[in-house]
Amino acid sequence: MSSLKPNKKMINRKVMVIVFFALGLFNACQDKGGTEQTDGLQTIRIEHYNQTEVFLKDIAANYTSIPLEITEESLIGYIDNIAVSENFIYINHANGILQFDHSGKYIKKIGENGEAPGNYRQVRSMIVDPTDQSIVVTDYVLRKSLKFNENGDLLAESESLPSPPIYISPTPDGYVIITDDIIQDETSGLVSINNIFHQDRGFVTLDSLKPLMTKLSRGANTIWRHPSFITRPDSINYFFFPLGPFREQVERDTLFKLNENGDFIPLLKFEFSENIVNEEGKRVFFIERIEVNQMYYLVTYYFEGNTYLFGYNRKKESSWLVKDGVKVNNLEGHYLPKSNGVSYLITDGVSETKGEEPNPIIHLIDWGK
């Protein structure tokens, strides 16, 4: 397993890291076709009209369902993301960071909302530091990072960053933090800038990689923003560029890898069975993210307002495709897996009291090796 640790050669490269998940194989719906070599690059073909139904129990090696306790202090609406330590589950939602044990029992709130030292306003990214099981968060509004121990005590707080942080990931000697901003450049026009910082565990900057600057184009008065930068322990060196309305600056639908020498090289490409374009000549299929673990590639893409999930088994070279997400036993609807150091899936909870809105259920997923 390699790690993202900035070195002199990496500093000279433009790197943008974006979102990965992990998903498995539905053995009953294996598709052995759909791969080929194009100019030495493996190409995985997504057969858009070859869709099926997939249950989580059939694609995961194991998963644990954890209903979150509901109290006056732990009422949860929308969950932004979660992080899982050896002893606790941390839920980031509108009212702050809540701590639960692995049975789902509510423990306490971590930190406080506000603008005073030690407070946070809008947590964008959240991880567990594997060295001491502390919870580390980045605040988009206050432009800083904070670290708390399991008791909720503040261990460290960074100085304000030049632009809003949207991603943090642990490294052997600290963290990689990525910020996001848009500027109006006189020469290039509208430009997205991602600064990449390597900091120690006290948030002291050790290195800064060369920022990625991407020229943007507007569409319907909106800009497609890459939502976050997330890597998995097995795929720390995989990179994907979700272009959206970005101008074509990299080969689209391609997964890249940073090798041991710091070379940024194409690893594989995804190709749709139907390459449909609209009246303006723009592609209708759009890949939002490609996610990787030891067993699977998972591709989430959009077509005509709908979300699709494509799973590809890296070892068996078989695949499946579902609309909206996977199904969970005894539950209606479809659900999309997520990942933040551990893979998980969120479903609606079951109320024990009539008229009471229950907290959701967290399903922690083990995809196997």
Backbone torsions as a table, in degrees:
resi	resn	phi	psi	omega
1	MET	NA	127.4	178.4
2	SER	-95.2	168.7	-179.4
3	SER	-133.8	154.1	179.6
4	LEU	-85.6	96.3	-178.9
5	LYS	-127.2	109.8	-174.0
6	PRO	-56.5	137.6	172.7
7	ASN	-132.0	178.2	-174.3
8	LYS	-60.5	-37.5	-179.0
9	LYS	-72.3	-35.8	179.4
10	MET	-65.6	-31.5	-177.0
11	ILE	-63.2	-23.8	-178.6
12	ASN	-88.2	8.8	-175.7
13	ARG	-117.6	146.0	174.8
14	LYS	-87.3	118.9	-174.7
15	VAL	-128.7	129.7	171.1
16	MET	-124.0	124.9	-176.8
17	VAL	-103.7	129.8	177.6
18	ILE	-142.2	171.8	-152.2
19	VAL	-52.4	131.1	172.9
20	PHE	-130.4	146.0	168.8
21	PHE	-126.8	-174.7	176.7
22	ALA	-134.1	134.6	176.6
23	LEU	-145.4	158.6	-171.3
24	GLY	-108.1	-158.6	-170.8
25	LEU	-112.8	132.0	173.5
26	PHE	-93.2	100.6	-170.5
27	ASN	-59.9	-29.3	-177.1
28	ALA	-75.5	-11.6	-176.0
29	CYS	-126.5	42.3	-177.4
30	GLN	-69.6	141.7	176.1
31	ASP	-127.9	106.7	-174.4
32	LYS	-80.2	-12.5	-179.1
33	GLY	-88.0	-176.7	170.1
34	GLY	97.8	11.3	175.3
35	THR	-126.6	145.6	178.6
36	GLU	-158.0	171.2	176.4
37	GLN	-107.6	125.8	177.4
38	THR	-123.4	112.4	-177.1
39	ASP	53.3	40.6	178.8
40	GLY	79.6	-1.3	-178.5
41	LEU	-105.2	126.3	178.1
42	GLN	-63.2	131.7	177.5
43	THR	-118.8	125.9	178.4
44	ILE	-104.8	122.9	-175.2
45	ARG	-92.5	129.3	177.3
46	ILE	-99.3	109.5	179.0
47	GLU	-83.1	95.6	-169.1
48	HIS	-60.9	-35.7	-175.4
49	TYR	-92.3	7.2	177.0
50	ASN	-100.8	69.8	-173.7
51	GLN	-100.8	156.7	-178.2
52	THR	-147.0	-176.6	171.9
53	GLU	-108.4	135.5	-178.1
54	VAL	-129.8	131.8	175.9
55	PHE	-100.0	144.2	-178.5
56	LEU	-57.4	-38.9	-177.8
57	LYS	-62.9	-23.0	-178.2
58	ASP	-89.9	-13.1	-176.9
59	ILE	-116.1	-11.9	179.4
60	ALA	-106.1	143.6	174.7
61	ALA	-64.9	-36.1	178.9
62	ASN	-166.9	154.6	170.3
63	TYR	-150.9	150.3	-178.0
64	THR	-116.7	126.0	-178.6
65	SER	-97.0	126.4	-175.2
66	ILE	-126.3	103.6	173.9
67	PRO	-73.5	130.2	-176.9
68	LEU	-85.8	128.5	-179.5
69	GLU	-61.1	141.3	178.7
70	ILE	-109.4	125.1	175.8
71	THR	-135.2	-179.5	177.1
72	GLU	-63.9	-29.6	-178.3
73	GLU	-91.0	-16.6	-171.7
74	SER	-116.1	23.0	177.2
75	LEU	-70.3	124.8	-172.8
76	ILE	-116.3	134.0	171.1
77	GLY	-99.1	-112.4	178.8
78	TYR	-79.8	133.8	177.7
79	ILE	-95.8	122.5	177.6
80	ASP	-75.9	-50.1	174.3
81	ASN	-164.8	170.4	178.2
82	ILE	-131.8	161.7	172.3
83	ALA	-138.2	147.5	-174.8
84	VAL	-127.0	124.6	174.7
85	SER	-104.2	-174.9	179.6
86	GLU	-63.6	-29.6	-174.6
87	ASN	-115.5	-19.7	-169.7
88	PHE	-138.2	161.4	170.7
89	ILE	-116.0	131.4	-179.9
90	TYR	-111.2	128.5	-178.3
91	ILE	-111.9	122.6	176.3
92	ASN	-99.5	115.6	178.8
93	HIS	-140.3	-172.1	-170.0
94	ALA	-58.5	-32.7	-175.2
95	ASN	-96.9	7.6	176.6
96	GLY	127.4	-163.0	-176.8
97	ILE	-105.1	120.5	-179.0
98	LEU	-107.3	143.0	-178.8
99	GLN	-110.6	128.3	175.7
100	PHE	-124.7	154.4	171.1
101	ASP	-84.4	-180.0	-173.2
102	HIS	-75.6	-5.0	172.3
103	SER	-92.6	-7.5	-179.2
104	GLY	98.0	2.2	179.6
105	LYS	-72.5	131.2	179.7
106	TYR	-71.4	133.9	-179.7
107	ILE	-106.1	-62.1	-178.1
108	LYS	-171.3	171.7	172.2
109	LYS	-90.2	139.9	178.8
110	ILE	-101.8	121.3	-179.8
111	GLY	71.8	-178.5	-178.2
112	GLU	-135.5	149.0	174.1
113	ASN	-75.0	139.1	178.9
114	GLY	153.2	-171.0	-178.0
115	GLU	-118.7	1.8	178.4
116	ALA	-73.7	163.0	175.3
117	PRO	-53.7	134.9	-178.6
118	GLY	86.9	-5.7	178.5
119	ASN	-96.7	166.1	174.4
120	TYR	-134.5	156.5	179.6
121	ARG	-113.1	-48.8	-177.8
122	GLN	-144.2	98.9	-179.1
123	VAL	-76.5	121.2	179.9
124	ARG	-98.1	-38.7	-177.7
125	SER	-134.4	146.7	-173.8
126	MET	-149.8	131.3	-179.9
127	ILE	-138.1	164.7	168.4
128	VAL	-103.3	127.5	176.1
129	ASP	-75.5	117.0	-175.2
130	PRO	-67.9	-15.9	-177.5
131	THR	-77.0	-32.3	-177.9
132	ASP	-137.1	6.8	178.3
133	GLN	63.5	20.7	175.8
134	SER	-76.1	159.4	178.3
135	ILE	-103.0	126.2	-175.2
136	VAL	-119.4	131.2	-175.3
137	VAL	-131.6	154.0	171.0
138	THR	-115.5	138.7	-178.5
139	ASP	-107.0	119.5	-175.9
140	TYR	-70.0	-38.3	-176.2
141	VAL	-78.4	-47.1	-177.9
142	LEU	-84.7	-6.6	174.5
143	ARG	58.1	48.4	-178.9
144	LYS	-148.0	171.1	176.1
145	SER	-119.5	148.5	178.9
146	LEU	-136.1	149.6	178.5
147	LYS	-130.7	130.2	-179.8
148	PHE	-122.5	147.5	172.5
149	ASN	-84.5	-179.5	-175.6
150	GLU	-64.7	-21.8	178.5
151	ASN	-84.7	-4.9	-179.5
152	GLY	92.1	5.0	179.1
153	ASP	-77.1	138.5	178.4
154	LEU	-74.0	123.0	179.9
155	LEU	-98.6	-34.9	-177.6
156	ALA	-159.4	152.4	178.0
157	GLU	-144.6	131.2	-176.5
158	SER	-82.8	165.6	168.1
159	GLU	-74.5	165.3	-179.7
160	SER	-66.1	134.3	178.9
161	LEU	-86.6	159.2	-177.3
162	PRO	-67.1	-21.5	178.1
163	SER	-147.7	165.6	-172.8
164	PRO	-64.2	128.7	175.8
165	PRO	-77.7	136.6	-179.2
166	ILE	-122.5	-5.0	-175.5
167	TYR	-155.8	141.0	171.8
168	ILE	-140.5	141.2	179.0
169	SER	-143.0	141.9	179.7
170	PRO	-75.1	146.6	171.1
171	THR	-125.4	170.4	-178.8
172	PRO	-57.3	-29.2	-177.4
173	ASP	-117.7	13.6	179.4
174	GLY	161.9	-126.0	-174.8
175	TYR	-143.5	152.6	165.0
176	VAL	-104.5	126.0	179.9
177	ILE	-121.7	131.8	-178.5
178	ILE	-119.0	131.4	178.8
179	THR	-109.1	163.9	-173.5
180	ASP	-138.8	134.5	179.7
181	ASP	-155.3	160.0	175.0
182	ILE	-126.2	133.2	177.7
183	ILE	-127.3	160.4	174.3
184	GLN	-102.5	107.5	-178.3
185	ASP	-95.2	135.7	-177.3
186	GLU	-62.4	-33.1	-177.3
187	THR	-89.6	-47.9	-172.5
188	SER	-95.0	-14.0	-176.7
189	GLY	87.3	-137.4	-177.8
190	LEU	-78.7	124.9	-173.8
191	VAL	-131.8	132.0	172.9
192	SER	-92.5	132.1	-179.3
193	ILE	-122.4	127.5	174.0
194	ASN	-116.8	113.0	174.5
195	ASN	-93.5	138.7	-175.0
196	ILE	-120.4	117.8	-176.4
197	PHE	-114.6	140.3	172.1
198	HIS	-108.3	115.7	-176.1
199	GLN	-121.5	154.4	174.4
200	ASP	-80.7	-176.6	-174.0
201	ARG	-73.1	-6.9	172.3
202	GLY	-101.1	11.4	179.3
203	PHE	66.8	28.0	171.4
204	VAL	-88.4	126.7	-175.6
205	THR	-69.7	126.1	177.5
206	LEU	-96.6	-41.0	-179.3
207	ASP	-148.2	158.9	170.9
208	SER	-130.5	121.0	176.0
209	LEU	-75.6	157.1	178.9
210	LYS	-61.9	129.9	-175.4
211	PRO	-66.6	149.1	173.3
212	LEU	-89.8	125.2	179.7
213	MET	-118.4	120.9	-175.2
214	THR	-121.7	123.7	176.5
215	LYS	-73.7	133.2	-175.3
216	LEU	-109.1	157.1	171.4
217	SER	-126.0	143.7	-178.1
218	ARG	-86.0	150.4	174.8
219	GLY	-143.1	118.4	-178.8
220	ALA	55.3	39.7	178.0
221	ASN	62.0	21.2	176.9
222	THR	-130.6	160.6	178.9
223	ILE	-123.5	132.4	175.1
224	TRP	-75.7	119.0	179.7
225	ARG	-107.5	132.6	174.2
226	HIS	-63.5	123.4	-167.9
227	PRO	-71.8	-33.5	-177.8
228	SER	-167.7	169.7	177.3
229	PHE	-120.7	112.5	-177.6
230	ILE	-134.3	131.7	176.0
231	THR	-126.2	155.4	178.9
232	ARG	-103.8	157.9	-179.9
233	PRO	-55.3	-33.3	-179.9
234	ASP	-83.7	-12.9	-172.8
235	SER	-131.7	35.6	-176.3
236	ILE	-62.4	-23.3	-178.1
237	ASN	-104.9	16.6	175.7
238	TYR	-97.3	139.9	-176.8
239	PHE	-134.9	138.3	177.9
240	PHE	-134.0	138.7	-178.5
241	PHE	-110.0	101.1	176.2
242	PRO	-80.8	105.2	-168.5
243	LEU	-76.2	-42.9	-175.1
244	GLY	53.2	-133.4	177.9
245	PRO	-78.6	4.8	174.7
246	PHE	-58.1	149.2	174.2
247	ARG	-69.7	151.5	-172.8
248	GLU	-69.8	93.7	-179.6
249	GLN	-106.2	-19.9	175.4
250	VAL	-133.2	162.6	178.6
251	GLU	-64.7	120.9	-171.6
252	ARG	-78.3	157.2	179.7
253	ASP	62.3	27.6	-177.1
254	THR	-116.3	136.0	175.8
255	LEU	-96.2	127.0	-179.5
256	PHE	-106.9	164.1	176.7
257	LYS	-140.3	142.1	176.0
258	LEU	-96.9	116.1	-176.2
259	ASN	-83.7	-178.1	-174.5
260	GLU	-64.7	-22.9	179.1
261	ASN	-88.9	1.5	-178.6
262	GLY	83.8	12.2	179.4
263	ASP	-82.8	133.2	-177.6
264	PHE	-96.9	103.4	-168.8
265	ILE	-125.9	147.9	173.8
266	PRO	-64.9	137.0	178.9
267	LEU	-103.8	-51.5	177.2
268	LEU	-158.0	163.3	-176.6
269	LYS	-126.9	143.6	174.7
270	PHE	-104.3	136.3	-175.9
271	GLU	-131.0	133.4	-179.3
272	PHE	-86.5	145.9	178.2
273	SER	-67.1	-28.8	178.2
274	GLU	-122.6	110.8	-178.9
275	ASN	-96.9	75.4	-173.3
276	ILE	-84.8	138.5	175.4
277	VAL	-121.7	156.5	179.4
278	ASN	-91.7	-171.4	-176.0
279	GLU	-63.5	-25.2	179.0
280	GLU	-87.4	2.0	179.8
281	GLY	82.4	10.7	179.6
282	LYS	-92.7	146.6	179.1
283	ARG	-63.8	140.9	177.7
284	VAL	-88.0	-36.0	174.5
285	PHE	-73.1	135.9	178.1
286	PHE	-141.1	118.1	176.5
287	ILE	-80.3	121.9	177.0
288	GLU	-84.4	-41.4	-177.6
289	ARG	-155.1	152.0	172.1
290	ILE	-123.3	128.0	-177.0
291	GLU	-124.4	148.9	-168.7
292	VAL	-134.5	140.6	163.5
293	ASN	-139.1	-167.8	-174.6
294	GLN	-63.7	-27.8	-175.1
295	MET	-105.7	-31.9	-165.4
296	TYR	-135.1	152.4	159.3
297	TYR	-100.8	138.7	175.4
298	LEU	-127.2	125.7	-178.1
299	VAL	-116.6	123.3	172.7
300	THR	-105.1	125.3	-179.2
301	TYR	-140.8	165.2	-177.5
302	TYR	-117.3	145.2	175.5
303	PHE	-153.1	120.4	178.1
304	GLU	51.2	46.1	175.2
305	GLY	80.1	3.2	-179.3
306	ASN	-113.7	153.2	179.1
307	THR	-103.3	137.8	179.9
308	TYR	-127.9	149.0	-178.3
309	LEU	-124.1	120.0	-179.1
310	PHE	-112.8	122.5	178.7
311	GLY	-110.8	134.6	-178.8
312	TYR	-130.8	120.7	178.2
313	ASN	-77.9	116.9	-174.7
314	ARG	-69.0	-26.3	-177.4
315	LYS	-92.4	-41.6	-177.9
316	LYS	-90.4	-10.1	179.6
317	GLU	55.3	43.8	176.7
318	SER	-125.3	162.4	-172.0
319	SER	-147.7	169.2	173.0
320	TRP	-150.2	162.7	-179.5
321	LEU	-141.9	131.9	178.6
322	VAL	-130.3	153.4	173.8
323	LYS	-95.2	132.4	175.6
324	ASP	77.5	-26.0	-179.7
325	GLY	139.3	-170.3	-178.0
326	VAL	-93.6	163.1	177.4
327	LYS	-101.5	152.4	177.0
328	VAL	-119.9	136.8	-177.1
329	ASN	-51.1	136.4	175.7
330	ASN	68.4	10.3	178.8
331	LEU	-123.1	143.9	175.1
332	GLU	-84.5	161.3	175.5
333	GLY	88.0	-179.2	-180.0
334	HIS	-125.2	151.3	-173.9
335	TYR	-136.9	141.3	179.2
336	LEU	-98.6	124.2	174.9
337	PRO	-64.5	151.7	175.4
338	LYS	-129.5	173.2	-177.6
339	SER	-154.7	141.7	176.7
340	ASN	-155.0	62.9	-173.1
341	GLY	90.0	-28.3	170.9
342	VAL	-138.6	143.7	-179.5
343	SER	-83.6	142.8	-178.7
344	TYR	-152.6	166.0	179.0
345	LEU	-141.0	138.5	-176.7
346	ILE	-110.2	128.2	174.7
347	THR	-127.4	165.5	179.0
348	ASP	-67.4	144.7	176.8
349	GLY	-82.0	173.0	179.5
350	VAL	-110.8	123.2	-177.3
351	SER	-80.6	134.6	175.6
352	GLU	-94.0	-12.6	179.8
353	THR	-120.6	130.4	-178.1
354	LYS	-59.3	130.8	178.7
355	GLY	85.2	-6.5	-179.2
356	GLU	-88.5	134.8	177.2
357	GLU	-86.4	113.4	-174.6
358	PRO	-78.6	159.6	169.8
359	ASN	-72.7	157.0	-179.9
360	PRO	-71.3	170.2	174.7
361	ILE	-107.0	132.1	177.4
362	ILE	-99.8	126.3	176.5
363	HIS	-108.8	108.6	178.7
364	LEU	-83.8	127.3	-169.0
365	ILE	-110.3	132.0	169.4
366	ASP	-109.0	112.5	-175.7
367	TRP	-84.7	-9.4	-178.4
368	GLY	90.3	178.1	-177.8
369	LYS	-129.8	NA	NA
